Amino acid sequence: MRPLPRPGSIAAMPDSAPLGPPLGPEVDPTPRPLPARIPLRGASLDLEPLHTSHAAELWQAAQAPGAEPGWAYLGYGPFADEAAMRRHVAAFAAQHDPIAWAIRPRRTGTVDGWLTLMEIFPADSAIEIGNIWFSPRLQRSRAATEAMFLLMRYAMDDLGYRRLVWKCHAMNQPSRDAAARLGFRYEGTLRAIKVVKGRLRDTAQFSILADEWPARRDAIAAWLDDANWTEDGRPRAPLARANHPPLPWVAAG
């Protein structure tokens, strides 16, 4: 007697079952909107579309002690003088991919950095947050986290993107730590993909997908909430990290 086919095997499938190569799930293919060059207001800061009028304040922010290492992993900077900074800001502000915002914390009232949305693929519903430069006044602050959160929320909630990407120099441990803290999931390292300032660069890549976003949004919002902060400006609890399952193993075929 021939053995019965195992459940799930091809022989056990009904005659009407479609055959063919495995494919991904169907999704809404409607292209997402392009980000607009609009101001975004948070609880502790404002994001202002980058403009040459910000150049003088950015130059002053870049003169703060300890600012020099912040340029190490970027493809530009440090700048020799204010005129060089102004030329960079003028060119940066004229682009729509990346589209840049200046960061103005209300605590200082001055522009203390910038960040962008970039690598924008509306048809694929994918977008990246990157080109992040924080002056020493902004680094490791509540406002720094809120600045990133405002753009993340704009991309995922307001514009409806399905995939939010974070990429960084593979040797940039602070950026890798920031990605993990915000809940991005490590996807892998693209080896020898760029030459930056005359040096070969490996790029570590991370992402948050639409079904992961609500939990990350709520965790960051709870960390930023006033109830989580003491009177002397310290968080009562750390930002909870995402509990991602291991990346799936896919066999080559």
Backbone as CSV, one residue per row, in Angstrom:
resi,resn,N_x,N_y,N_z,CA_x,CA_y,CA_z,C_x,C_y,C_z
1,MET,0.856,-1.200,0.000,0.000,0.000,0.000,0.883,1.239,0.000
2,ARG,0.557,2.186,-0.849,1.329,3.432,-0.894,1.051,4.251,0.355
3,PRO,2.090,4.838,0.966,1.868,5.648,2.175,1.087,6.909,1.832
4,LEU,0.273,7.347,2.779,-0.446,8.599,2.579,0.532,9.758,2.546
5,PRO,0.277,10.775,1.724,1.189,11.938,1.680,1.166,12.687,2.992
6,ARG,2.328,13.240,3.348,2.434,14.043,4.563,1.601,15.314,4.426
7,PRO,0.933,15.758,5.501,0.194,17.035,5.435,1.117,18.161,5.012
8,GLY,0.651,18.990,4.106,1.453,20.111,3.655,2.328,19.801,2.468
9,SER,2.474,18.492,2.094,3.277,18.167,0.928,2.502,18.488,-0.338
10,ILE,3.192,18.544,-1.463,2.543,18.892,-2.729,1.443,17.887,-3.056
11,ALA,1.720,16.590,-2.794,0.725,15.565,-3.129,-0.531,15.700,-2.298
12,ALA,-0.404,16.307,-1.088,-1.563,16.451,-0.219,-2.402,17.666,-0.545
13,MET,-1.907,18.548,-1.424,-2.625,19.762,-1.746,-3.784,19.454,-2.682
14,PRO,-4.904,20.168,-2.545,-6.018,19.953,-3.483,-5.626,20.337,-4.897
15,ASP,-6.346,19.748,-5.866,-6.017,19.987,-7.269,-6.101,21.461,-7.647
16,SER,-6.940,22.215,-6.906,-7.153,23.618,-7.259,-6.080,24.551,-6.714
17,ALA,-5.153,24.017,-5.879,-4.139,24.874,-5.265,-3.195,25.412,-6.344
18,PRO,-2.930,26.719,-6.360,-2.024,27.268,-7.363,-0.586,26.846,-7.090
19,LEU,0.150,26.594,-8.148,1.557,26.243,-8.034,2.395,27.377,-8.605
20,GLY,3.596,27.513,-8.116,4.475,28.560,-8.606,5.503,28.918,-7.558
21,PRO,6.390,29.838,-7.859,7.429,30.213,-6.906,6.837,30.945,-5.705
22,PRO,7.451,30.823,-4.529,6.951,31.558,-3.357,7.128,33.057,-3.551
23,LEU,6.126,33.806,-3.138,6.144,35.262,-3.286,5.793,35.912,-1.959
24,GLY,6.108,37.193,-1.839,5.773,37.935,-0.631,4.290,38.246,-0.553
25,PRO,3.845,38.728,0.612,2.420,39.049,0.771,2.005,40.234,-0.093
26,GLU,0.749,40.240,-0.478,0.207,41.373,-1.229,0.021,42.559,-0.289
27,VAL,0.288,43.747,-0.803,0.153,44.970,-0.013,-0.533,46.043,-0.863
28,ASP,-0.933,47.087,-0.223,-1.482,48.242,-0.932,-0.353,48.897,-1.726
29,PRO,-0.412,48.898,-3.065,0.694,49.440,-3.863,0.631,50.946,-4.083
30,THR,-0.320,51.618,-3.436,-0.446,53.063,-3.641,0.831,53.779,-3.201
31,PRO,1.452,54.587,-4.058,2.652,55.311,-3.640,2.352,56.241,-2.474
32,ARG,3.296,56.334,-1.538,3.140,57.235,-0.416,3.514,58.657,-0.830
33,PRO,2.999,59.663,-0.123,3.347,61.045,-0.478,4.816,61.350,-0.205
34,LEU,5.363,62.261,-0.982,6.690,62.783,-0.667,6.615,63.648,0.588
35,PRO,7.648,63.639,1.419,7.656,64.559,2.556,7.610,66.006,2.076
36,ALA,6.925,66.839,2.823,6.850,68.262,2.504,7.846,69.036,3.344
37,ARG,8.308,70.137,2.806,9.251,71.003,3.534,8.433,71.907,4.465
38,ILE,8.003,71.310,5.593,7.132,72.014,6.531,7.756,71.985,7.919
39,PRO,7.435,72.956,8.782,7.913,72.902,10.167,7.167,71.823,10.940
40,LEU,7.864,71.225,11.897,7.275,70.222,12.776,7.535,70.659,14.222
41,ARG,6.496,70.662,15.021,6.603,71.178,16.378,6.483,70.045,17.388
42,GLY,7.431,69.961,18.297,7.381,68.984,19.360,7.176,69.654,20.703
43,ALA,7.262,68.871,21.770,7.056,69.404,23.111,8.234,70.248,23.568
44,SER,9.453,69.886,23.110,10.642,70.579,23.612,11.452,71.260,22.525
45,LEU,11.019,71.161,21.267,11.810,71.721,20.176,10.948,71.941,18.959
46,ASP,11.514,72.651,18.009,10.906,72.825,16.687,11.883,72.324,15.637
47,LEU,11.340,71.652,14.629,12.105,71.312,13.429,11.712,72.306,12.350
48,GLU,12.692,73.038,11.841,12.457,74.060,10.829,13.117,73.623,9.524
49,PRO,12.408,73.698,8.395,13.056,73.361,7.125,14.383,74.109,6.992
50,LEU,15.443,73.377,6.719,16.776,73.986,6.690,16.839,75.112,5.666
51,HIS,17.506,76.212,6.052,17.605,77.406,5.217,18.951,78.055,5.480
52,THR,19.421,78.826,4.512,20.712,79.509,4.712,20.680,80.443,5.919
53,SER,19.497,80.886,6.326,19.413,81.750,7.507,19.843,81.032,8.781
54,HIS,19.915,79.702,8.739,20.354,78.935,9.904,21.879,78.820,9.992
55,ALA,22.576,79.198,8.931,24.008,78.896,8.838,24.821,79.513,9.980
56,ALA,24.546,80.758,10.340,25.341,81.406,11.391,25.177,80.675,12.718
57,GLU,23.950,80.314,13.071,23.729,79.593,14.323,24.367,78.203,14.281
58,LEU,24.287,77.549,13.148,24.911,76.236,13.025,26.425,76.328,13.144
59,TRP,26.995,77.369,12.576,28.445,77.572,12.695,28.829,77.752,14.162
60,GLN,28.061,78.538,14.887,28.355,78.733,16.303,28.201,77.416,17.071
61,ALA,27.182,76.631,16.751,26.996,75.341,17.420,28.173,74.411,17.151
62,ALA,28.737,74.516,15.945,29.861,73.652,15.582,31.166,74.061,16.252
63,GLN,31.206,75.231,16.882,32.417,75.682,17.565,32.463,75.238,19.023
64,ALA,31.405,74.595,19.502,31.376,74.171,20.899,32.468,73.131,21.155
65,PRO,33.067,73.137,22.332,34.081,72.121,22.663,33.515,70.710,22.489
66,GLY,34.310,69.858,21.865,33.881,68.482,21.635,33.106,68.258,20.369
67,ALA,32.981,69.283,19.525,32.185,69.141,18.305,32.907,68.358,17.208
68,GLU,34.228,68.411,17.187,34.991,67.831,16.074,34.686,66.352,15.834
69,PRO,34.625,65.485,16.858,34.360,64.064,16.570,33.010,63.804,15.926
70,GLY,32.078,64.728,16.060,30.753,64.523,15.492,30.734,64.459,13.973
71,TRP,31.807,64.915,13.336,31.872,64.892,11.871,32.538,63.620,11.337
72,ALA,33.093,62.796,12.203,33.958,61.705,11.767,33.296,60.768,10.771
73,TYR,32.028,60.443,10.971,31.372,59.439,10.141,30.462,60.048,9.080
74,LEU,30.427,61.375,8.969,29.633,62.030,7.940,30.475,62.259,6.696
75,GLY,29.812,62.418,5.581,30.530,62.624,4.319,30.962,64.055,4.103
76,TYR,30.740,64.939,5.054,31.097,66.355,4.971,31.537,66.821,6.351
77,GLY,32.127,68.017,6.386,32.551,68.605,7.648,33.804,67.926,8.199
78,PRO,34.442,68.563,9.182,34.117,69.893,9.706,34.451,70.984,8.687
79,PHE,33.899,72.169,8.890,34.033,73.251,7.929,35.085,74.253,8.394
80,ALA,35.821,74.764,7.428,36.963,75.628,7.758,36.520,76.959,8.349
81,ASP,35.379,77.475,7.910,34.918,78.776,8.395,33.413,78.879,8.172
82,GLU,32.857,79.994,8.603,31.408,80.166,8.496,30.951,80.202,7.044
83,ALA,31.768,80.741,6.163,31.397,80.790,4.748,31.265,79.382,4.171
84,ALA,32.183,78.488,4.568,32.104,77.102,4.095,30.848,76.414,4.629
85,MET,30.534,76.681,5.893,29.301,76.134,6.458,28.087,76.666,5.703
86,ARG,28.093,77.951,5.384,26.963,78.543,4.679,26.791,77.918,3.295
87,ARG,27.890,77.668,2.584,27.796,77.051,1.259,27.203,75.645,1.371
88,HIS,27.624,74.910,2.382,27.081,73.562,2.562,25.590,73.621,2.876
89,VAL,25.199,74.504,3.786,23.794,74.612,4.173,22.945,75.031,2.978
90,ALA,23.451,75.954,2.170,22.691,76.413,0.998,22.444,75.264,0.027
91,ALA,23.475,74.450,-0.216,23.308,73.323,-1.134,22.400,72.247,-0.528
92,PHE,22.580,71.995,0.764,21.795,70.991,1.470,20.315,71.367,1.467
93,ALA,20.028,72.632,1.722,18.646,73.103,1.827,17.927,73.105,0.484
94,ALA,18.666,73.056,-0.615,18.061,73.104,-1.949,17.633,71.731,-2.450
95,GLN,17.923,70.683,-1.704,17.612,69.324,-2.143,16.281,68.851,-1.561
96,HIS,15.663,67.910,-2.268,14.468,67.285,-1.711,14.707,65.819,-1.370
97,ASP,15.852,65.277,-1.678,16.230,63.948,-1.220,17.750,63.927,-1.130
98,PRO,18.294,64.194,0.052,17.605,64.321,1.334,16.903,65.670,1.509
99,ILE,15.861,65.659,2.358,15.199,66.884,2.769,15.553,67.113,4.235
100,ALA,16.106,68.301,4.523,16.736,68.545,5.825,15.929,69.515,6.679
101,TRP,15.992,69.270,7.988,15.397,70.159,8.987,16.466,70.609,9.975
102,ALA,16.410,71.875,10.360,17.230,72.380,11.451,16.509,72.136,12.764
103,ILE,17.274,71.862,13.814,16.710,71.511,15.125,16.897,72.693,16.072
104,ARG,15.788,73.210,16.587,15.847,74.351,17.505,15.206,73.953,18.848
105,PRO,15.989,73.491,19.810,15.431,73.204,21.135,14.978,74.494,21.816
106,ARG,13.865,74.432,22.496,13.380,75.638,23.174,14.230,75.969,24.395
107,ARG,14.918,74.976,24.932,15.766,75.230,26.090,16.880,76.219,25.770
108,THR,17.446,76.124,24.566,18.524,77.028,24.170,18.017,78.149,23.266
109,GLY,16.985,77.870,22.477,16.484,78.850,21.521,17.343,78.998,20.287
110,THR,18.406,78.195,20.194,19.314,78.282,19.049,19.247,76.998,18.230
111,VAL,19.640,77.094,16.960,19.705,75.913,16.103,20.957,75.127,16.466
112,ASP,20.775,73.863,16.861,21.876,73.063,17.407,22.171,71.802,16.603
113,GLY,21.602,71.668,15.397,21.882,70.492,14.588,20.904,70.378,13.440
114,TRP,21.018,69.284,12.710,20.088,69.003,11.609,19.917,67.504,11.473
115,LEU,18.904,67.109,10.728,18.662,65.720,10.359,17.768,65.708,9.133
116,THR,17.671,64.557,8.477,16.971,64.513,7.195,16.107,63.264,7.062
117,LEU,15.156,63.345,6.132,14.549,62.180,5.522,15.178,62.029,4.146
118,MET,15.513,60.805,3.763,16.312,60.601,2.558,16.033,59.207,1.979
119,GLU,16.679,58.911,0.840,16.457,57.625,0.175,14.948,57.332,0.144
120,ILE,14.205,58.268,-0.441,12.747,58.245,-0.409,12.226,57.480,-1.636
121,PHE,11.508,56.382,-1.390,10.958,55.550,-2.463,9.446,55.427,-2.248
122,PRO,8.666,56.413,-2.736,7.223,56.393,-2.481,6.528,55.133,-2.992
123,ALA,6.917,54.631,-4.161,6.243,53.462,-4.724,6.484,52.205,-3.888
124,ASP,7.626,52.148,-3.207,7.948,51.008,-2.357,7.581,51.261,-0.899
125,SER,7.097,52.468,-0.613,6.735,52.845,0.755,7.910,52.695,1.708
126,ALA,9.108,53.121,1.256,10.322,53.017,2.058,10.994,54.379,2.147
127,ILE,11.531,54.691,3.317,12.141,55.995,3.557,13.181,55.836,4.665
128,GLU,14.194,56.677,4.644,15.288,56.590,5.615,15.393,57.874,6.423
129,ILE,15.732,57.755,7.700,16.118,58.899,8.507,17.641,58.858,8.636
130,GLY,18.293,59.972,8.301,19.751,59.949,8.296,20.340,61.339,8.185
131,ASN,21.650,61.382,7.831,22.374,62.655,7.757,22.185,63.446,9.052
132,ILE,22.346,62.770,10.180,22.075,63.385,11.475,23.359,64.010,12.023
133,TRP,23.295,65.312,12.306,24.399,65.981,12.984,23.845,66.743,14.185
134,PHE,24.312,66.362,15.369,23.944,67.036,16.608,25.185,67.717,17.174
135,SER,25.072,68.983,17.532,26.169,69.658,18.221,26.277,69.085,19.631
136,PRO,27.402,69.340,20.330,27.526,68.850,21.706,26.398,69.306,22.614
137,ARG,25.805,70.477,22.344,24.698,70.953,23.182,23.473,70.058,23.059
138,LEU,23.362,69.352,21.942,22.169,68.551,21.653,22.384,67.067,21.910
139,GLN,23.616,66.616,21.841,23.908,65.186,21.943,23.425,64.605,23.270
140,ARG,22.884,63.381,23.193,22.450,62.623,24.376,21.449,63.404,25.224
141,SER,20.568,64.150,24.562,19.570,64.941,25.270,18.162,64.449,24.935
142,ARG,17.221,64.863,25.758,15.809,64.568,25.498,15.386,65.160,24.159
143,ALA,15.856,66.368,23.864,15.497,67.024,22.605,16.031,66.256,21.399
144,ALA,17.223,65.664,21.515,17.782,64.893,20.407,16.876,63.716,20.066
145,THR,16.418,63.007,21.095,15.515,61.880,20.855,14.200,62.362,20.264
146,GLU,13.685,63.475,20.769,12.417,63.968,20.244,12.556,64.418,18.797
147,ALA,13.697,65.000,18.432,13.898,65.423,17.044,13.790,64.233,16.099
148,MET,14.442,63.125,16.449,14.364,61.933,15.615,12.945,61.371,15.612
149,PHE,12.303,61.378,16.776,10.945,60.845,16.894,9.960,61.631,16.030
150,LEU,10.107,62.955,15.971,9.202,63.758,15.152,9.265,63.341,13.684
151,LEU,10.474,63.107,13.168,10.592,62.687,11.767,10.110,61.251,11.577
152,MET,10.392,60.376,12.542,9.912,58.999,12.453,8.386,58.973,12.408
153,ARG,7.753,59.742,13.289,6.297,59.788,13.343,5.710,60.439,12.092
154,TYR,6.372,61.462,11.580,5.914,62.107,10.344,5.925,61.112,9.191
155,ALA,7.013,60.336,9.075,7.131,59.381,7.974,6.135,58.240,8.096
156,MET,5.996,57.687,9.306,5.201,56.473,9.470,3.713,56.754,9.689
157,ASP,3.390,57.754,10.504,1.986,58.034,10.812,1.358,58.993,9.811
158,ASP,2.016,60.124,9.569,1.414,61.148,8.711,1.470,60.765,7.232
159,LEU,2.603,60.220,6.798,2.766,59.891,5.380,2.454,58.429,5.080
160,GLY,2.441,57.573,6.094,2.035,56.185,5.909,3.058,55.273,5.282
161,TYR,4.348,55.575,5.470,5.375,54.685,4.909,5.382,53.360,5.664
162,ARG,5.760,52.322,4.939,5.723,50.959,5.466,7.076,50.536,6.038
163,ARG,8.144,51.167,5.584,9.492,50.758,5.980,10.316,52.010,6.277
164,LEU,10.864,52.076,7.484,11.711,53.186,7.907,13.113,52.638,8.135
165,VAL,14.095,53.233,7.495,15.462,52.701,7.464,16.396,53.594,8.256
166,TRP,17.380,52.973,8.878,18.500,53.661,9.536,19.768,53.003,9.026
167,LYS,20.696,53.780,8.490,21.985,53.254,8.060,23.093,54.075,8.706
168,CYS,24.223,53.428,8.960,25.360,54.160,9.527,26.651,53.436,9.190
169,HIS,27.747,54.143,9.343,29.068,53.526,9.237,29.111,52.358,10.225
170,ALA,29.556,51.200,9.755,29.543,50.011,10.608,30.401,50.182,11.858
171,MET,31.377,51.107,11.830,32.237,51.337,12.996,31.694,52.422,13.918
172,ASN,30.554,53.011,13.558,29.983,54.096,14.353,29.107,53.499,15.459
173,GLN,29.741,53.131,16.560,29.011,52.453,17.636,27.924,53.322,18.259
174,PRO,28.146,54.640,18.482,27.044,55.446,19.020,25.799,55.435,18.133
175,SER,25.986,55.434,16.805,24.833,55.397,15.906,24.152,54.034,15.951
176,ARG,24.928,52.978,16.033,24.345,51.640,16.160,23.543,51.530,17.459
177,ASP,24.098,52.093,18.530,23.393,52.062,19.812,22.084,52.856,19.733
178,ALA,22.136,54.006,19.046,20.924,54.822,18.901,19.860,54.072,18.119
179,ALA,20.255,53.372,17.064,19.294,52.591,16.279,18.618,51.532,17.150
180,ALA,19.415,50.825,17.946,18.854,49.789,18.811,17.928,50.403,19.864
181,ARG,18.338,51.532,20.419,17.548,52.194,21.461,16.189,52.644,20.922
182,LEU,16.167,53.126,19.680,14.920,53.584,19.077,14.045,52.434,18.572
183,GLY,14.606,51.234,18.550,13.816,50.074,18.162,14.017,49.595,16.743
184,PHE,15.033,50.111,16.058,15.333,49.611,14.719,15.930,48.205,14.822
185,ARG,15.624,47.401,13.851,16.097,46.016,13.822,17.272,45.896,12.855
186,TYR,18.364,45.320,13.336,19.556,45.144,12.506,19.267,44.149,11.391
187,GLU,19.609,44.532,10.155,19.362,43.680,8.996,20.634,43.080,8.419
188,GLY,21.758,43.730,8.636,23.007,43.225,8.084,23.953,44.360,7.753
189,THR,25.124,44.015,7.259,26.152,44.996,6.921,26.500,44.875,5.443
190,LEU,26.437,46.016,4.751,26.810,46.090,3.340,28.303,46.387,3.285
191,ARG,29.062,45.461,2.797,30.515,45.542,2.896,31.119,46.390,1.789
192,ALA,32.071,47.246,2.178,32.845,48.046,1.222,31.950,48.753,0.216
193,ILE,30.856,49.355,0.688,29.862,49.915,-0.222,30.155,51.348,-0.610
194,LYS,30.983,52.061,0.171,31.246,53.475,-0.102,32.700,53.808,0.170
195,VAL,33.115,54.922,-0.437,34.370,55.571,-0.057,33.990,56.936,0.499
196,VAL,34.303,57.173,1.765,33.955,58.417,2.449,35.220,59.065,2.969
197,LYS,35.495,60.274,2.491,36.689,61.012,2.900,37.949,60.173,2.693
198,GLY,37.976,59.456,1.557,39.154,58.687,1.176,39.311,57.359,1.882
199,ARG,38.295,56.940,2.655,38.385,55.674,3.376,37.212,54.768,2.995
200,LEU,37.507,53.472,2.938,36.479,52.499,2.616,35.503,52.380,3.775
201,ARG,34.215,52.274,3.448,33.182,52.208,4.480,32.293,50.994,4.303
202,ASP,32.104,50.253,5.397,31.039,49.265,5.502,29.832,49.970,6.129
203,THR,28.641,49.625,5.684,27.424,50.268,6.186,26.531,49.260,6.882
204,ALA,26.212,49.524,8.152,25.245,48.709,8.898,23.844,49.236,8.617
205,GLN,22.910,48.330,8.406,21.561,48.725,8.013,20.538,48.164,9.011
206,PHE,19.540,49.010,9.341,18.503,48.687,10.310,17.161,49.151,9.741
207,SER,16.066,48.629,10.301,14.749,49.085,9.842,13.699,48.898,10.925
208,ILE,12.625,49.664,10.783,11.376,49.455,11.509,10.286,49.315,10.449
209,LEU,9.458,48.274,10.555,8.364,48.062,9.621,7.046,48.513,10.242
210,ALA,6.044,48.664,9.394,4.775,49.251,9.823,4.145,48.492,10.985
211,ASP,4.240,47.146,10.986,3.610,46.395,12.070,4.401,46.478,13.366
212,GLU,5.668,46.889,13.289,6.488,47.074,14.489,6.378,48.493,15.043
213,TRP,5.954,49.405,14.199,5.996,50.819,14.552,5.117,51.203,15.740
214,PRO,3.861,50.762,15.850,3.049,51.234,16.972,3.681,50.993,18.337
215,ALA,4.289,49.831,18.541,4.928,49.543,19.824,6.121,50.461,20.063
216,ARG,6.894,50.731,19.002,8.058,51.608,19.166,7.605,53.047,19.389
217,ARG,6.588,53.483,18.655,6.047,54.835,18.845,5.594,55.031,20.284
218,ASP,4.867,54.051,20.819,4.347,54.198,22.169,5.469,54.194,23.206
219,ALA,6.506,53.379,22.984,7.623,53.324,23.933,8.392,54.639,23.959
220,ILE,8.650,55.211,22.787,9.386,56.479,22.729,8.539,57.602,23.307
221,ALA,7.254,57.625,22.970,6.360,58.666,23.496,6.295,58.608,25.022
222,ALA,6.251,57.393,25.580,6.209,57.255,27.035,7.508,57.744,27.664
223,TRP,8.643,57.485,27.006,9.933,57.947,27.530,10.016,59.470,27.499
224,LEU,9.464,60.084,26.458,9.517,61.537,26.321,8.502,62.255,27.205
225,ASP,7.487,61.556,27.658,6.417,62.188,28.435,6.966,62.852,29.704
226,ASP,6.400,63.996,30.070,6.863,64.736,31.246,6.852,63.880,32.506
227,ALA,5.919,62.936,32.590,5.818,62.099,33.785,7.065,61.242,33.990
228,ASN,7.847,61.038,32.927,9.054,60.212,33.032,10.292,61.020,33.411
229,TRP,10.130,62.324,33.659,11.297,63.179,33.870,11.249,63.836,35.250
230,THR,12.414,63.843,35.907,12.519,64.478,37.208,12.657,65.983,37.034
231,GLU,12.565,66.700,38.139,12.666,68.158,38.074,14.036,68.625,37.617
232,ASP,15.071,67.810,37.853,16.410,68.203,37.408,16.752,67.663,36.018
233,GLY,15.715,67.210,35.257,15.904,66.859,33.854,16.485,65.495,33.597
234,ARG,16.213,64.523,34.468,16.704,63.165,34.271,15.527,62.215,34.044
235,PRO,15.690,61.238,33.135,14.596,60.287,32.922,14.469,59.336,34.105
236,ARG,13.242,59.058,34.497,13.017,58.128,35.603,13.260,56.684,35.160
237,ALA,12.970,56.393,33.917,13.155,55.040,33.383,13.807,55.139,32.019
238,PRO,14.653,54.170,31.658,15.284,54.205,30.326,14.280,53.888,29.237
239,LEU,14.643,54.229,28.024,13.800,53.888,26.878,13.863,52.388,26.658
240,ALA,12.708,51.730,26.747,12.663,50.272,26.587,13.057,49.893,25.174
241,ARG,13.951,48.920,25.055,14.372,48.465,23.736,13.383,47.446,23.182
242,ALA,13.352,47.358,21.870,12.457,46.393,21.229,12.969,44.981,21.456
243,ASN,12.041,44.065,21.645,12.396,42.650,21.809,12.192,41.955,20.475
244,HIS,13.145,42.154,19.566,12.989,41.581,18.233,13.337,40.096,18.239
245,PRO,12.563,39.283,17.525,12.974,37.890,17.340,14.179,37.826,16.414
246,PRO,14.886,36.699,16.392,16.024,36.577,15.476,15.587,36.753,14.037
247,LEU,16.504,37.247,13.211,16.201,37.369,11.788,15.983,35.972,11.198
248,PRO,15.024,35.828,10.294,14.759,34.501,9.729,15.909,34.045,8.853
249,TRP,16.169,32.741,8.875,17.169,32.174,7.989,16.488,31.759,6.698
250,VAL,17.040,32.194,5.595,16.452,31.883,4.288,17.456,31.077,3.492
251,ALA,17.046,29.911,3.052,17.944,29.056,2.282,18.093,29.571,0.867
252,ALA,19.311,29.522,0.356,19.532,29.880,-1.047,18.970,28.771,-1.926
253,GLY,18.425,29.164,-3.068,17.843,28.135,-3.925,17.849,28.574,-5.356
